[in-house]
């Protein structure tokens, strides 16, 4: 039985039957002495040789990880803001995918709709708002659209700041105050 290391993923497996691990993708019985105690994310594989990354290579790898984590954080905040819905006439309305479809559907027919008022449930279904006419319907739809797009647009701007950051400190300086 042998030890193998995947050249790309750096997955280290012990006590394996080497014919199951082709040498094109796996290093058989690798010399791990130069990376003893070093986290695998800082290993560099060149051919069948495993070495520790230089300080500059580690910084580059760490920057990519920090950027990815910051973007996940921004996306989570965007999702939570959209989940809050949008405000109109001092009431809060849903921005779920179904609600967005309904708002967009209302926008396409608002001019021709005639049996005003049109009731619309609040986000918690404990209240409703009565859309009184086509102008009110348009304003309602615009508020819904703004409530959905604003968090996304502001999130994209924050992600742009993360993408152009060249240091971990610059990524950390991107603060999501939405």
Residue pairs with C-beta under 8 A, 6 or more apart in sequence:
1 14
1 15
1 16
1 17
2 15
2 16
2 17
2 18
2 28
2 29
3 12
3 13
3 14
3 15
3 16
3 28
3 29
3 30
4 12
4 13
4 16
4 18
4 21
4 26
4 27
4 28
4 29
4 30
5 11
5 12
5 13
5 26
5 27
5 30
5 32
5 45
5 50
6 12
6 25
6 26
7 25
7 26
7 27
7 45
8 25
8 45
10 40
10 41
10 43
10 45
12 30
12 32
12 40
13 21
18 26
18 28
21 28
27 45
27 48
27 50
30 48
30 50
31 49
31 50
32 50
34 50
34 51
34 52
35 42
35 43
35 50
35 51
35 52
38 52
41 61
41 65
42 52
42 53
42 57
42 58
42 61
43 50
43 51
43 52
43 53
44 50
44 51
44 52
44 53
44 57
53 61
59 168
62 168
63 165
63 166
63 167
63 168
63 171
66 168
66 171
66 172
67 162
67 163
67 165
67 171
70 162
70 171
70 174
71 159
71 162
73 176
74 155
74 158
74 159
74 162
74 176
75 155
77 151
77 155
77 176
77 178
78 151
78 152
78 155
81 151
81 178
82 95
82 147
82 148
82 151
82 152
83 95
84 92
84 95
85 92
85 93
85 94
85 95
85 99
85 123
85 147
86 92
86 93
86 95
86 143
86 144
86 146
86 147
86 148
87 93
87 143
87 147
88 129
88 139
88 140
88 143
88 144
89 129
91 122
91 127
91 129
92 122
92 123
92 124
93 99
93 120
93 121
93 122
93 123
93 129
93 144
93 147
94 121
94 123
95 144
95 147
95 148
99 144
100 144
100 148
103 140
103 141
103 144
103 145
104 141
104 145
106 113
106 118
106 131
106 137
106 140
106 141
107 137
107 138
107 141
107 145
110 134
110 137
110 138
110 141
111 134
113 134
113 137
116 131
116 132
116 133
116 134
117 130
117 131
117 132
118 130
118 131
118 137
119 128
119 129
119 130
119 131
120 128
120 129
120 130
120 131
120 140
121 127
121 128
122 128
122 129
129 140
131 137
131 140
151 178
154 178
155 176
155 178
158 174
158 176
161 174
162 171
162 174
165 171
165 173
165 174
